[in-house]
Amino acid sequence: MKKRISVILALLLLSCSLCAALSACSDKDKHEINELHQTEVVKNDLAEYGNFVWAESSRIYRFNRKAETFYTACNDPECDGRCPVDCVMSFFAGVHDQKLYFSAYQQFTHLTLLACQDVVTGETHVLKTMSDAADPKSYQTFIDADWWYYKCMQLKEGGDATKPSDYEPYICRITLDGSKDETICALSDAEYVFMAADGKVVTALADKLYVIDVATGQKQELYNFTQNGYRSAMSTAQYYDGKMYFTALAQNYATEQYTGGQQRMSFLMCIDLASGQAERVVEGPVENFTVTEQGIYYVPFELRYLYVPENPEQNPREVKYCLFEESIYFCGHDGSDAKIVYTNEKLDFSFRFTVVDNTLYGWLFDYDEQEHNFSSSGYFGSVNFDTGRIVHAEKPDKE
């Protein structure tokens, strides 16, 4: 009996040693991934999964929500800067099967990449590389089911590969493992992918949105901004539960009192992709928003004066103002029950953000008392709506 107990204890000790060894080999954030947070909202400005939020600023960074650390997503200490996550410009397509998918542009090679990174191991994989000639100049991509939809310039039949004018734009899609790549249909030059969901691809061109049924290839007009009192789409789109959310640029402007300058305004809209029905979500103009499973967080537009000198008519350039309200609101997906969840007149949190567990994660800009304006150099951080606590995460070059 004693011998059996000894064997069991030895096996337990060996198991603990192996777990410790495995933990030591992983990066310091890996253990946090077990507490999973996943979102069904489709968006491409930020990405979120587990305890992490990914953001882009000349390269891809990762914020650990529990450890409150902010590091480059590339965790290779010997990285020479050529890996996909170190591209000068990136757009997220979301996290699927513990892989972060993103499109990126490498300035030094002039290549556009469709790539992914394993969120546990940090390993990156390039699914597709597009040359400068094939670069669509539009990096918004979306994943629907097992397909990744993107815009690509393709050489027309008999064309000269050295002439950019011989390339034509198409919607294409590639499987998430990169094994199959297909062309869906042709696009106009300025047309771009606006959303992909439920077997449909939405494109934007000037003052119109179009919807393409991938199965049939049928394309039809989805929404006409001009006929509905707007100019065009203003923001990138987000999708949840059958509806696509975005902001529409208003036809009228907000006029600045002292200089007469005009500022653009936009309104939060949603379209049901099945019925095509469109409606305004909240009545007033909106500066920015993010959709969650629980509802919508948004910052209203407001031409708010931060500093007015004694003689503003004589010194109009000294007048300082911003274009957002000092509060962030929460409402239902239909705009109902709107309420203020956080107010801070000395913090700009309106630029690019998401909300997880009643905490905002995004780029923040502090108010500069000497300049009477918000700082032009922001930082990634978080704002807890319950406690008001603000976290300022530094952005080191390497982990």
HELIX and SHEET records of a PDB file:
HELIX    1   1 LYS A    2  CYS A   25  1                                  24    
HELIX    2   2 LYS A   30  ASN A   34  5                                   5    
HELIX    3   3 PRO A   84  ASP A   86  5                                   3    
HELIX    4   4 PRO A  164  ASP A  166  5                                   3    
HELIX    5   5 THR A  226  ASN A  228  5                                   3    
HELIX    6   6 PRO A  316  GLU A  318  5                                   3    
SHEET    1   A 4 ALA A  47  TYR A  49  0                                        
SHEET    2   A 4 PHE A  52  GLU A  56 -1                                        
SHEET    3   A 4 ILE A  60  ASN A  64 -1                                        
SHEET    4   A 4 THR A  69  THR A  72 -1                                        
SHEET    1   B 4 MET A  89  HIS A  96  0                                        
SHEET    2   B 4 LYS A  99  GLN A 106 -1                                        
SHEET    3   B 4 LEU A 111  ASP A 118 -1                                        
SHEET    4   B 4 THR A 124  MET A 130 -1                                        
SHEET    1   C 4 PHE A 142  ASP A 144  0                                        
SHEET    2   C 4 TRP A 147  LEU A 155 -1                                        
SHEET    3   C 4 TYR A 167  THR A 175 -1                                        
SHEET    4   C 4 ASP A 181  ALA A 186 -1                                        
SHEET    1   D 4 TYR A 192  ALA A 197  0                                        
SHEET    2   D 4 LYS A 200  LEU A 205 -1                                        
SHEET    3   D 4 LYS A 208  ASP A 213 -1                                        
SHEET    4   D 4 LYS A 219  ASN A 224 -1                                        
SHEET    1   E 3 TYR A 230  ALA A 233  0                                        
SHEET    2   E 3 LYS A 243  THR A 255 -1                                        
SHEET    3   E 3 GLN A 238  TYR A 240 -1                                        
SHEET    1   F 4 TYR A 230  ALA A 233  0                                        
SHEET    2   F 4 LYS A 243  THR A 255 -1                                        
SHEET    3   F 4 GLN A 262  ASP A 272 -1                                        
SHEET    4   F 4 ALA A 278  ARG A 280 -1                                        
SHEET    1   G 3 VAL A 286  VAL A 291  0                                        
SHEET    2   G 3 ILE A 296  TYR A 307 -1                                        
SHEET    3   G 3 LYS A 320  PHE A 324 -1                                        
SHEET    1   H 4 VAL A 286  VAL A 291  0                                        
SHEET    2   H 4 ILE A 296  TYR A 307 -1                                        
SHEET    3   H 4 SER A 327  CYS A 331 -1                                        
SHEET    4   H 4 LYS A 339  THR A 343 -1                                        
SHEET    1   I 3 LEU A 347  ASP A 348  0                                        
SHEET    2   I 3 THR A 359  ASP A 368 -1                                        
SHEET    3   I 3 PHE A 353  VAL A 356 -1                                        
SHEET    1   J 3 LEU A 347  ASP A 348  0                                        
SHEET    2   J 3 THR A 359  ASP A 368 -1                                        
SHEET    3   J 3 ASN A 373  PHE A 374 -1                                        
SHEET    1   K 4 LEU A 347  ASP A 348  0                                        
SHEET    2   K 4 THR A 359  ASP A 368 -1                                        
SHEET    3   K 4 TYR A 379  ASN A 384 -1                                        
SHEET    4   K 4 ILE A 390  ALA A 393 -1                                        
END                                                                             
